[in-house]
């Protein structure tokens, strides 16, 4: 018998970096997924099909160690194999590491019939995220676990109901970066500009709260405006660069709003689609990005099921 779990990636509409310092943030799940298969085996190991890595659970390298740390307290001596397959680009700001941890924990929960509650899955997945990001806000794990659109703050989350269907285009710059290094860059800015940064946290928190109001009303122009504002805040603290800015600013005549998503320094930008300009937006991004695509936002969170051998 095998257990399978599938968890989505994410985009952030407002609040990345600032959420670590107490701001509200708004995130959405997207239809790019990590799938983890778990089964009993005489030799326990983890294998990443995409990376071509296979390692014993108790002897994992830094790449697979976050997964092992997330599941180790759950397996309690059981010999299991985890096989990981991902659609989510690595180091692109789309929550790949969180989705892997969430899917791995959920697959073990299904295989061993642990009947874990959502908050228990969250805490288990956060063990791996803390190893990677040191002090993660938890927003990536939350959106992968619960799906949909979330207003998030440390210790708080609220599901957001959309007033109108939304479409996003995603631009992957192809530039990989270290989330940890970007977090350190922002921390350096915050320490050198304490008063300014504190005010910026308040402003971004207000942007996020108002963004939820406009999401619920389906007011696309205002949603886009707040996305644009948030990008400027990220640019000031050093999360953006000339490549990201060129894509973000160049796309704005063809969409409601655009911004980087995730840690910045590379990775991806997101673009709220204006239907009458879809062809223009697609044409611009296809010429400018390493890879661009439509993504469905607000998909369901992690799901699991069993397969009989």
Residue, then its C-alpha position, 0 to 999 in steps of 0.5 A: x500500500x502507498x500513500x500519496x500527498x499533493x501540495x500546491x505552491x504559492x504566490x504572495x500578493x503583498x507582505x513578503x519580508x515584512x511579514x517576518x517583522x509582524x506585518x500582515x501579508x496576503x498569499x494565494x496557492x497556485x496550481x503548481x504542485x509537489x507530489x510525495x509518495x510514501x510506502x513501507x520498505x526494508x531500507x528507509x530513504x528519501x528520493x528526489x526524482x527531479x534532483x536525482x538524489x537518493x539518500x537514507x533518511x537518517x543520513x540526508x545531506x543539506x538538500x533533503x535534510x529539512x524533509x527528514x527533520x519534518x518527518x523523523x518524529x512521526x515515523x518512530x522507527x517505521x521503515x518508509x520510503x519517500x519519493x518526491x516529484x515537483x512541478x514547482x521551480x526551485x529558488x523561484x519564490x513559489x514556496x517549493x520547500x514548504x510544499x515539499x515539507x507539507x506533502x511529505x508530512x501529509x503522506x506520512x500521516x496518511x501512510x501511518x494513519x496518524x490522523x494529524x490535525x491541520x495545526x500538527x501538520x503545520x508544526x511538523x512542516x515548519x521544522x524543515x522550513x526553520x532549518x532552511x530559512x532560520x526564522x520563517x514567517x510560516x506563510x508558505x507552509x500555511x498557504x500550501x496546507x490550507x490553500x485558497x487566499x489567506x490574510x496571514x500574520x504570525x499567529x493569525x490567518x483568515x481565509x479570503x473569499x473572492x468577489x470576482x475570479x482572478x487570473x495571474x500570469x507568472x514570469x520566471x526570470x530563471x535567476x536563482x537566488x538564496x532566500x537566506x541571503x535575501x532575508x539577511x539583506x533585508x535584515x541589514x536594511x532594517x537594522x540600519x534604518x530602524x525608524x523608517x523600516x518600522x513605518x514601512x512595516x505598518x504601511x505594508x500591513x495596511x496595504x495587505x488589510x486593504x487588499x483583502x477588502x478589494x479582493x472580496x469586492x473584486x475591485x481589480x484596479x485597486x488590487x493592482x494598485x496595491x500590488x504596485x505599491x508593495x513592489x515599491x516597498x520591496x524595491x526600497x529594502x533591496x529585494x528587487x533588482x534591475x531585471x525584476x524592475x524591467x519586467x514589472x514596470x514593462x508589463x504594467x500597461x498590459x495588466x492591472x498590477x505587477x510585482x515580484x513575489x517571494x524573497x526577490x533577487x531573482x525568481x518570479x514576478x506576478x501579473x494580475x491579468x487584464x483580459x482585454x490586454x491578455x495577448x499583449x501581456x503574454x507577448x511581452x512576458x514571452x519575450x522578456x522571461x525565461x519562462x512565463x505561464x498562466x497560473x490558477x490561483x486559490x486552488x485547494x491545499x494539500x490532499x492525500x489518498x491511498x493506492x493499493x499495490 
